[in-house]
Every structure is written in structure tokens, then in C-alpha cells.
């Protein structure tokens, strides 16, 4: 029989991450907390399961960025978990049984994903042990304090109070206060009657102020821009028609004209729309935490480019050439076995490796070219703005064509190896040997941007739509090295890029990206309060040569995800996971059958939390705690 002394856990944030942690708590509780009653509270103002980003009440024009077959909320037998395994359907499998069906290779809408997430939450709640209750509070947590008796007091925005024994923060992307540059641009816009849109979640912005035909400067060509593009075109009544020459956009007459650019000046690379022709390469092969530790056992202060990048690039090349040689042997001059033997023994980027690749792979189009991928507009200058537009249109068309053509399936082999490298990075960093400067400037700088650009691009259909919009004159490209200034004399925003001398004036500037939050400038009252009270600290890194950097994100232990206080000490019973923490190497959703990192993180956190609860004995609870606790509302 369970003890009469119940324990309480609060998960702040009931989106995908909070739901994933809840799932792991419920399957582990039987082993680690067998004789206690457990009350779990989910606190989120948005719909439980879906959360803010995946809620159902958004435009169906907002798509996921992964195919339905590559999204799951349930671990499988490839996952190396310490806790029990609970399997369940992927998004594609669920949709086939519950939501009218969805092609496994299709990119489902976000509101479809929201229905899947709500179903997942309902399923795991329905399967919870009898001695566990789950309560949903549709509000915001605003204050967390530790009482003298060791318990927590969590205040809610609607006046309620909870007294948990452990708290998990699963907050997702945070709102932030404008930084100095954004405040200056907002002030400039206000003085001159202009419109400035700082970084924000695209679907939550009111775009009605953007008038039909108005030139609009847009900084950013990533996924936030793709959302903006959809809302301001199809979302305003435009439509696409298929023709022999590709998609044609039919205007509604309500669209503004988007002048868009970025550092690279080109959109993210399109998702591939085919499968590998042969068996995938064995991965990881050259790059994982153990390999790096063994190779640099007696060396510290590793440099990204000198010590990590050669193995990372070699790993991506391994995936690329494995697929090329196995599936397209007519385009190479030696066998895979012979090539792989020599490739394994050589260093990436050296003259012998270059000779091996050039003699074995005659066509340069079949070779892996990191520099060409990373800087497609580097060194290019165009006499006129229209020449730049034509070049960008040809670039996008070539990218869409290649990424949809399985004769170039070596690209998909490289893509899978790229994801393997990304997934292994957390174990590499756990070794603690990479210099702070490399973490900041190279890993969080160049590598993060390159990975998103190559490995996290939009569906090919989105780039076909972008091309149609460019042909219709709705989208115009500024090129690489995009710059924007606030012209006080003329009272307008001005922008351009280094590929052309052409400049654009506009009364509206849009930052097409998510805000980058720090503990100091986030608008979340709970996190801000913890930081100001000294119960949380920003993640900081430093080198012996004096280099120091504060990333601004919440510092948690990479081993068990406990929140560190200002003194750097992990706090029992307080946990956090998500993009606002230093444990940032994860995907939004797990892919099936890849031993997904997010499942392992959730399992580690849940089991550590339950072990913490095992040692708690409340004794008599104070009357105040009983009277202030809000009445529960069951989630299922």
C-alpha cells in the first residue's frame, strides 16, 4: 500500500519536452518510487501536449520541418535507456489510424502535429499508475522560492500556489526584452512613422500593418522567413498553379514586396525528397565522444578547427562516399573496399586525401565540397540588381532539382552523417576539453549556422514556392552580407548586400528569426526571479589565456540537468531542459530508430528526480500549504 505521505512534482511547460519528461516519470515510477503516492502538476498557459508552437489554433500553412515518418514521441528498441521502454506510434502511424492519414514522406502541418501531441499526452496520462495523479493548470508560473523546511513554493499567475518537492522547467523558446540595437531601431521607427518588427515567433505577430505592394526589408533567410513568406502570400489569398515550367504564383493583390537577405544571401538548402539507394553508412565511424577522448587522452584545450573539424568532416565524407560508391559505382574508378581502406588511413584535407578523392571520383559534382556549400555567393559581384535576381533564381532551382534527384543520393549520405556528428557533439563536449573560445566562436558560431543551413532546411516545395514568388516579383534578394541602416536624414530603413551596389529603401524592417534570450533579458518572470535571487546562473566559459564568455543561457548540469545556483552548485530538486539552457544539442523531435538523444536526456532527468524524491519524508504538512494549494483539474 502506498504511504499516506504524497509527493509532488511540477513540470513548468507542457509542450513536447514537458510531455516527454512526464512520459519518462510515469514509466520509471514503479521501479524507483514503488510505495509513494505521487501528484504531478503541468503548468502551461497553452494547450497541454502541443504547447505554444504546436497548438492547433494556427494557420495550416505552417508546416513541420521534418517528414511525418521522422517524428515520434515514443522511444523504441534502439534507445539506450536505463528505464523501461514504452513504445508508441510515430506521427505518420498515428495520423494513419486517428487523423485521416498522412503520407509518411509528407511534411504535416503544425496543427496536425498539435493533435498528435495532445493524443500522446492523453495516452500516457490514461496509462499512469493508479497512485499517480496528473493535474493541468492553464496558467503561467511566476515565482519559485525554497522554504525553510526544504520544500518549494511555486506561485502561479492566476493566484494559486503549489508546494512541490521537485520542479522541472521545460519552457521552450523564451520571449525577451528588446536589446540595445532593437530598442534603437524601434525608437527610430517611432520617430519617423515607420514599422519595425523585432525577432519574434512569426505566427504570433500581427502583420496587418504591411500594406499591399509596400517594399519591406527582411533580415534572415532561414525557417522564420519561410513562415513569413507563407503568411504574407497564400495567407493573403494568393495561390500557386502547376505549369510545364514549374510553379506559378497567382497574386491576390494584397502582398507586400519582400526584399530579403542574410549573411550567406541564400535560403537554407532544401530537404531531400528521396531515400538512400543503398544501405546507410555505419555511423558513427570517425567522430564520437569516446573516439575524441581516446585520441586526445593527454591533451587539453582542444581547438575546434585543429582537433575536431578534421574528424567531423571526415565523418560527413564517409557518409557521402559510402553512398556514392555503393549506389553509383559507374561514377567512380575503384571499389568501395579499396577506397575505404585508404580513406580511413588519411587525414581530411591533406594532399593525399585530395588526390585519393580526385582520382577515385572523376566528376567534381560528385565530390563533397564544404566551401562551395557554405559560401555559394562568396566573391561574386553583379553589375545590376536583376543579374543578382537571375543568379539567385538559378541557384534555388538547381538546389531544388538536385535535392529531389536520387542520382545525387550521396548528398543524403552526407546529410545523415552530418546529423550523426550533430548528435555526438554533446558527448564530445562532456569531455570538457574544447576551449571556451572554440565553443563560442566556432561551435556555437560557424558550425551551428552551417548545420542549420545544410541539415535543417525547408521542404523542397517551399523553395519551389519561393522561386515562384521571385518570378512574380513578390520576393527580391539582397545577396550575401546583407546590411541595414536607419537613415535619419531620409527617415527610412536602407538595405543592400555586397554582391550588388543596389540599395533599397523601405518603411518596414522585419527581423526574420527567433529571439535569442538570456537570463538577464528574458521576460519570463520565473527565470528572471531565479537569476535575480542567485538561484540560477548564466552559463559561462573561460580559458586560461583570459578569454571569457557568458552565453546568457541557464546553466544546468550536463549530467543530470539540475539547475546551478550563482555559486555554481547544482540544486537538488530543480531541473531544466531546453534551448534556453546550456544543454542545447538536441532536435525538436526525435526520429525513430536512431537512439535519439532527447529520449536519453528525458530518462536521465526523470530517474534522477525520482531518486531525489525517494529520500523525502515530509512529516506533518503546514496548514498554510494545504490551504494555499490550488484545486486540481485532471488532464484526462
SVG drawing of the C-alpha trace seen along z (x, -y; Angstrom):
<svg xmlns="http://www.w3.org/2000/svg" viewBox="-10 -65 60 69">
<polyline fill="none" stroke="black" stroke-width="0.4" points="0.0,0.0 1.3,-3.5 2.4,-5.7 -0.1,-8.4 2.6,-11.0 2.2,-12.1 5.0,-13.6 4.5,-16.4 6.3,-17.3 5.6,-20.3 6.6,-20.4 6.5,-24.0 5.9,-23.8 3.6,-21.1 4.8,-21.1 6.8,-18.3 9.7,-18.4 7.5,-18.6 5.4,-15.7 8.5,-13.7 9.7,-14.2 6.3,-13.2 6.3,-10.0 9.6,-9.0 8.5,-9.8 5.4,-7.6 7.3,-4.6 10.1,-4.8 8.0,-5.5 7.1,-1.8 10.8,-0.9 12.2,-3.9 9.3,-5.1 7.2,-2.0 5.5,-2.8 4.6,-6.5 1.7,-8.5 2.8,-11.0 1.0,-14.1 2.3,-15.7 1.2,-19.1 1.7,-20.5 1.7,-24.3 1.3,-25.9 -1.0,-28.7 -1.1,-26.9 -2.8,-23.6 -1.2,-20.7 0.8,-18.4 1.1,-20.9 2.3,-23.9 2.7,-27.3 4.5,-26.3 2.4,-23.3 -1.0,-24.4 -4.0,-23.7 -5.3,-27.2 -2.8,-28.3 -2.8,-28.5 -2.5,-25.2 0.1,-27.0 2.6,-26.5 4.3,-23.2 6.6,-21.0 10.2,-20.8 10.5,-17.0 8.5,-14.4 5.8,-12.6 7.7,-9.3 10.7,-11.0 8.8,-12.4 8.0,-10.4 7.3,-11.0 8.0,-7.4 11.3,-5.6 12.0,-2.3 14.3,0.7 17.3,-1.3 17.2,-3.7 19.8,-3.0 17.6,-3.8 18.1,-2.8 14.3,-2.9 11.5,-0.8 10.6,-1.1 7.1,-2.3 6.6,-2.2 4.1,-4.1 3.3,-5.4 5.2,-7.9 3.3,-10.9 2.7,-9.1 1.5,-6.0 -0.8,-7.9 -2.2,-10.0 -3.0,-6.9 -5.0,-5.5 -6.5,-8.6 -6.3,-11.7 -7.4,-10.8 -4.0,-9.7 -0.8,-11.5 1.8,-10.3 4.9,-9.1 7.1,-11.4 4.8,-14.4 5.5,-17.5 2.5,-17.7 1.0,-20.9 1.9,-22.1 -1.7,-21.9 -1.7,-18.2 1.3,-17.7 -0.5,-19.5 -3.3,-17.0 -0.7,-14.2 0.9,-15.7 -2.4,-16.1 -3.2,-12.5 0.2,-11.4 -0.4,-13.3 -3.8,-11.8 -2.5,-8.3 0.3,-8.5 -2.0,-10.1 -4.6,-7.3 -1.9,-4.7 -0.5,-6.3 -0.3,-4.1 -3.3,-4.4 -1.3,-6.1 -0.2,-8.9 -2.4,-11.9 -1.8,-14.4 -3.2,-17.9 -3.1,-20.6 -3.0,-24.3 -3.6,-26.6 -1.6,-29.5 2.0,-30.7 4.4,-30.0 5.8,-33.3 7.8,-32.7 9.8,-29.8 11.1,-30.0 12.7,-27.4 11.2,-27.4 13.0,-26.9 11.6,-23.3 13.2,-22.5 10.1,-22.4 9.5,-24.7 6.8,-27.3 5.7,-27.9 3.4,-30.9 1.1,-30.9 -0.1,-33.9 -3.8,-33.3 -3.1,-33.4 -2.6,-29.7 0.3,-28.3 1.9,-24.8 4.3,-23.2 6.3,-20.8 9.2,-18.5 10.8,-18.9 10.3,-21.2 11.2,-20.7 11.4,-23.7 10.6,-22.7 9.9,-26.2 11.0,-26.0 11.9,-29.2 11.5,-32.3 10.2,-35.8 12.8,-38.5 13.1,-42.2 14.5,-44.1 18.2,-44.6 20.0,-47.8 20.1,-47.7 16.4,-46.6 15.4,-49.4 17.3,-51.9 15.6,-50.7 12.2,-50.8 12.8,-54.3 13.9,-55.3 10.8,-53.8 8.6,-55.6 10.2,-59.0 9.7,-58.6 6.3,-56.8 7.9,-53.6 7.3,-50.0 10.0,-47.7 9.3,-44.1 11.9,-42.7 12.7,-38.9 9.5,-37.0 7.6,-33.8 6.1,-34.5 2.6,-33.2 2.1,-35.4 2.9,-38.7 0.1,-41.0 1.2,-41.5 -1.8,-43.7 0.4,-46.9 2.3,-45.6 0.4,-47.2 -0.1,-45.6 2.8,-46.5 4.8,-48.0 8.6,-47.3 9.6,-45.5 13.2,-44.8 13.6,-41.4 16.8,-40.2 17.0,-36.4 16.5,-33.6 16.0,-30.7 12.9,-28.9 11.3,-32.0 11.4,-33.7 9.7,-30.7 6.8,-31.1 6.6,-34.8 6.6,-34.2 3.7,-31.8 1.6,-34.1 2.1,-37.2 1.3,-35.4 -1.0,-32.3 -2.2,-33.7 -3.4,-36.8 -5.3,-34.9 -2.6,-34.2 -2.3,-30.7 0.1,-28.5 -0.6,-26.9 1.4,-24.0 2.6,-24.6 5.0,-22.8 7.7,-25.2 7.1,-24.7 5.0,-26.5 3.5,-29.9 2.2,-32.3 -1.1,-34.0 -1.2,-37.2 -4.1,-38.3 -3.0,-41.9 -2.6,-42.0 1.1,-41.0 3.9,-43.4 7.2,-43.1 9.8,-41.4 13.5,-42.4 15.3,-39.7 18.9,-38.9 21.2,-37.3 24.9,-36.6 25.0,-33.9 22.4,-35.6 20.7,-32.3 17.9,-30.2 18.7,-27.1 19.2,-24.0 16.1,-22.1 15.1,-18.9 15.8,-15.8 12.7,-14.0 14.1,-10.5 15.6,-7.7 19.1,-6.2 19.6,-3.9 21.8,-1.6 22.3,-0.6 23.3,-3.6 26.9,-4.0 27.8,-2.6 27.7,-5.7 29.4,-7.0 32.6,-5.8 35.3,-8.6 33.6,-11.0 32.1,-10.4 32.9,-11.2 35.0,-8.1 37.0,-8.5 37.8,-12.1 38.7,-11.2 41.0,-8.3 42.7,-10.4 43.4,-13.3 43.8,-11.4 46.8,-13.5 45.8,-16.8 43.6,-19.5 42.5,-22.8 41.3,-21.3 40.7,-23.7 37.6,-23.1 39.3,-23.5 42.6,-21.9 41.3,-18.9 37.6,-18.3 36.8,-19.5 39.1,-17.1 37.2,-14.1 33.8,-15.8 34.5,-16.5 35.8,-13.0 32.7,-11.5 30.4,-13.5 32.7,-12.5 32.4,-8.9 28.6,-9.0 28.8,-10.8 31.3,-8.5 29.8,-5.3 26.5,-6.1 28.3,-7.2 30.4,-4.1 27.7,-1.6 24.9,-3.1 26.6,-4.7 29.7,-2.5 29.7,-3.7 30.7,-7.1 33.9,-6.0 37.1,-4.4 37.8,-2.0 35.8,0.3 34.4,-0.9 36.6,1.5 39.8,0.2 38.7,-3.4 37.5,-3.0 40.8,-1.3 42.9,-4.3 40.3,-6.9 40.4,-5.6 44.1,-5.9 44.3,-9.5 43.7,-12.9 40.9,-15.0 42.0,-18.0 45.5,-16.8 47.1,-16.5 46.9,-12.7 43.2,-12.7 42.6,-15.2 44.5,-13.0 42.5,-10.0 39.2,-11.7 40.1,-13.4 41.4,-10.1 38.6,-8.0 35.7,-10.4 36.3,-12.0 33.3,-14.3 33.7,-17.3 29.9,-17.4 30.1,-14.1 32.7,-15.3 31.9,-16.7 32.7,-20.4 32.2,-22.1 33.5,-25.5 31.1,-25.6 28.2,-24.6 29.0,-27.2 29.5,-30.2 27.7,-29.9 27.8,-33.7 31.4,-34.3 33.4,-36.5 30.6,-37.2 29.7,-40.7 26.9,-41.5 26.7,-44.6 23.0,-45.0 20.3,-44.0 18.4,-42.0 21.5,-39.9 21.7,-39.1 18.0,-38.1 18.6,-35.8 21.6,-34.1 19.7,-33.5 16.7,-32.1 19.1,-29.7 20.7,-28.7 17.4,-27.9 16.2,-26.0 19.4,-23.9 19.2,-23.2 15.6,-22.0 16.4,-19.9 19.4,-18.3 17.9,-17.6 15.0,-15.9 17.1,-13.7 18.3,-10.4 21.2,-10.2 22.7,-12.6 21.9,-10.3 25.5,-10.8 24.1,-14.2 21.7,-12.2 24.5,-10.0 26.4,-13.2 23.2,-14.6 22.8,-11.5 26.4,-11.7 26.0,-15.4 23.2,-14.5 25.3,-11.8 28.0,-14.4 25.5,-16.8 24.1,-14.1 27.5,-13.1 28.5,-16.7 27.1,-16.6 29.2,-13.5 32.2,-15.2 31.6,-18.4 31.0,-16.4 34.8,-15.6 35.4,-19.2 38.4,-19.6 37.2,-22.1 38.4,-25.6 35.9,-28.2 36.9,-30.3 36.2,-27.4 32.9,-26.7 31.8,-30.2 33.3,-31.3 33.4,-28.0 30.9,-25.5 28.1,-27.9 29.2,-30.3 30.2,-28.8 29.2,-25.1 25.8,-25.8 24.9,-28.1 26.4,-25.7 24.5,-22.7 21.2,-24.6 21.8,-25.8 22.7,-22.4 20.9,-20.0 17.7,-21.8 16.4,-23.5 12.7,-23.6 10.9,-21.1 11.7,-21.4 8.2,-22.5 8.7,-25.6 11.7,-26.6 9.7,-26.0 7.2,-28.4 10.0,-30.9 11.2,-30.6 7.6,-31.3 7.4,-34.3 10.7,-35.6 9.5,-35.2 6.3,-37.1 8.3,-40.0 7.0,-39.4 10.4,-38.4 13.6,-40.2 17.1,-39.1 19.6,-41.4 22.5,-39.0 25.2,-38.0 26.5,-40.2 23.1,-41.9 23.3,-45.2 20.6,-47.5 20.9,-51.1 18.5,-53.6 18.7,-56.7 17.9,-59.7 18.2,-62.2 15.7,-60.4 13.6,-58.9 13.7,-55.4 15.4,-52.0 18.0,-51.3 19.5,-47.9 21.7,-46.1 24.4,-43.4 27.9,-43.0 27.0,-41.2 25.4,-44.3 25.6,-48.1 21.8,-48.3 20.2,-49.6 16.6,-49.5 14.6,-52.0 11.6,-50.8 9.3,-51.9 9.2,-48.5 12.1,-46.3 11.4,-42.7 13.8,-40.5 13.0,-37.0 14.4,-35.0 13.6,-33.8 14.7,-36.0 17.9,-35.0 17.1,-35.1 19.4,-35.4 18.5,-35.2 19.1,-38.9 16.7,-40.0 14.1,-37.2 10.6,-38.3 9.8,-35.0 9.2,-36.1 10.1,-32.7 13.6,-32.5 14.2,-36.2 13.4,-35.7 15.7,-32.7 18.5,-34.7 18.0,-37.8 17.7,-35.7 21.0,-33.9 19.3,-30.6 20.3,-30.4 23.3,-31.5 24.2,-32.1 26.4,-29.6 29.9,-30.9 33.1,-29.6 36.7,-30.8 40.2,-29.8 43.5,-30.2 44.6,-32.8 41.9,-35.2 39.1,-34.6 35.7,-34.7 32.2,-34.5 28.7,-34.4 26.2,-32.8 23.3,-34.1 21.5,-30.7 20.6,-28.9 23.4,-26.8 22.4,-23.3 24.5,-20.2 25.1,-18.3 25.0,-15.1 21.6,-15.2 20.2,-18.7 20.0,-20.2 19.9,-24.0 23.2,-25.6 22.9,-28.5 25.1,-31.6 27.9,-29.7 27.9,-27.0 26.3,-24.4 23.6,-22.1 20.3,-22.4 18.5,-19.2 15.0,-19.0 15.3,-21.7 15.8,-20.7 15.7,-22.3 16.0,-21.2 15.5,-23.1 17.0,-25.6 17.3,-28.2 19.9,-26.0 23.5,-25.1 22.4,-21.6 21.3,-22.7 22.3,-19.8 19.0,-18.2 16.4,-18.1 12.9,-19.4 11.5,-15.9 13.1,-12.6 13.5,-10.4 12.6,-6.8 15.3,-4.1 18.3,-6.4 18.7,-6.1 17.5,-9.7 19.3,-11.9 16.1,-13.6 14.8,-10.3 18.0,-9.6 18.0,-13.1 14.4,-12.8 15.1,-9.3 18.2,-10.6 16.3,-13.6 13.3,-11.5 15.3,-8.8 17.4,-11.4 14.3,-13.2 12.6,-10.1 15.7,-9.1 15.7,-12.6 12.0,-12.1 12.8,-8.7 14.7,-10.3 12.0,-12.8 9.8,-12.4 7.6,-15.4 6.2,-14.6 3.3,-16.9 2.4,-19.5 1.7,-23.0 -1.9,-24.1 -0.8,-27.1 0.5,-24.8 -2.8,-22.9 -5.0,-25.9 -2.9,-27.8 -2.6,-24.8 -5.0,-25.3 -7.6,-22.8 -6.5,-20.2 -8.0,-19.8 -7.4,-16.5 -5.7,-16.5 -7.5,-13.4"/>
</svg>
